[in-house]
Amino acid sequence: MKTNSSSHLVGFPETQWSLVVDAGKAGDDSSVAHSLAALCEDYWRPVYGFLRRQGHSPHDSEDLTQGFLSTILNGTFLGNASAETGRFRNYLLGALQNYLKREHRKNNSAKRGSGQIVLSLDFAGAEEYLGSLAIDRESPDIIFDKLWAMKMLETVLARLETHYRDAGRGDFFAAMQSRLTCDSGDRPHADVAAEFGIDEGTLKVAFHRLKKRYRAMLIAEVARTLTDEKDVEAELRHLIAPFSGR
């Protein structure tokens, strides 16, 4: 499949880099600020997971996550953002590492309520979520990439579900969703086909279309974090790699 045509199929914004690069010069542009806040809320888990795996306590990790994302929102780490960086994932991780070095030199972890922008992040289930991933077996960088990939998959699956629900086919998506992320579902195709009153061949054709749209949406989501679409396949392989041993 050619990534160029697939990424244009679903009509997502071309790239997150246009937002990131322009944000440093946006001033009080509320639309840019809102988009940046949404971006931070999307990707706080990789940041938090990286910090926890580095040995920071849950409380300190929450404060550092809030502090770091606050610097993103106020443009501290956006002024030197460049499309030449290529991957937004790499840029964000590098910015986080630079932030931690700065905080270490200051010897003063960022605290909420100290004049920073505070995001409404739901840390309540973060420890249980990380515990399910056995983060003590992985390096901080791998945890960051794994959580980044999982967020992308969650985003794509949510959009795909909305597409099918809006088309009046939410039940079909619910029945076939598990087959998108594993080799086989928990029910034979014939049983699912019988439930929908269609033959197995028709079901397989419909599922093939579902998989094709899923891949197209995933490619588009990955492409939004890159500056060159030719890097999409390599980025996909990189993000899948941490799961290969599971």
PELINWO-V846861 format. One line per field, one symbol per residue. phi: phi as a letter, one per 20 degrees, with the letter a starting at -180 (. if undefined). psi: psi as a letter, one per 30 degrees, with the letter a starting at -180 (. if undefined). burial: 1 if it has 9 or more other C-alpha atoms within 8 Angstrom, else 0. A space follows every 50 residues. Layout:
# PELINWO-V846861
phi=???
psi=???
burial=???
This chain:
# PELINWO-V846861
phi=.efgfffefdmeggafffffffffdemeffffffffffffffdffgffff ffffoffgfffffffffffffffengddfdfbfffndfgfffffffffff fffffflbgfdfndnefdeeeeegefffffffelffecfgfffgffffff fffgffffffffgfffemcffffffdgfffdbfbeecfgfffgffemcef fffffffgfffffgffffffffffecdcffeffffgffffgfefee
psi=kkeeeeffefhlkelfeeeeefefgfbgjeeeeeeeeeeefegfeeeeee eeffgkleeeeeeeeeeefeeeeggegfegkkffedkeeeeeeeeeeeee eeeeefhjkkkkghglkklikifegeeeeeeffhffflleeeeeeeeeee eeeeeeeeeeeeeeefggheeeeeffefffglelagkleeeeeeeghlle eeeeeeeeeeeeeeeeeeeeeeffglfjfffeeeeeeeffefffg.
burial=00100111010000111011101100000001101110011011111111 11100100011111111111111011111010001011101010110010 00110000110100000000000001100100001001110111111110 11100110011101100011001001011100001000100111000111 0011001000101101111111111110100100110011010000
